[in-house]
Amino acid sequence: MQKLRENGVVNPIKDDKQKWTLSIDGEDLRNMLISLSVWGRQRMDDQEEIIPQLIVEPEQVADLKSLVKFRDEVVRKYMNI
């Protein structure tokens, strides 16, 4: 955790629930990793001649129900979770 704080990925102070949170740079890194994971999975599908699913990331203001649906229907397949 120390390295993540030193590199600005995690905020240096825990939140009100005593949990570490991502900094703005950490959120950017997280979004890039998700995008790369999805891109890689789509490339694997393309190489296997499977038409990859078009993925459009939900808006930041999306409600929880929409985000859970997105995760269950799309992200799990492309991120192997």
C-alpha positions, 0 to 999 in steps of 0.5 A, spaced: 500 500 500 505 504 501 508 504 494 501 505 491 500 512 496 507 514 494 506 513 486 499 517 487 494 511 486 491 511 492 489 517 497 494 518 502 488 518 508 483 513 509 476 515 508 470 516 513 469 508 513 477 507 514 478 504 507 483 507 502 480 510 496 483 511 489 486 518 487 484 521 481 490 518 478 488 512 481 481 512 477 484 514 471 489 508 471 483 503 473 479 506 467 485 504 463 486 497 465 479 496 464 479 499 457 485 495 456 482 488 458 476 489 454 480 491 448 484 485 449 478 480 450 475 483 444 482 482 440 481 475 442 474 474 440 476 477 433 482 472 432 477 466 433 472 469 428 467 471 434 464 478 433 466 481 439 460 485 443 460 492 442 461 495 449 459 502 451 461 504 458 456 507 462 455 514 464 459 516 470 452 518 473 449 512 471 444 509 477 447 503 481 442 498 477 444 500 470 452 499 473 450 492 476 447 490 469 453 492 465 457 489 470 453 482 469 452 482 462 458 485 459 464 486 464 464 479 467 465 476 460 471 481 458 475 481 464 474 473 466 471 475 473 
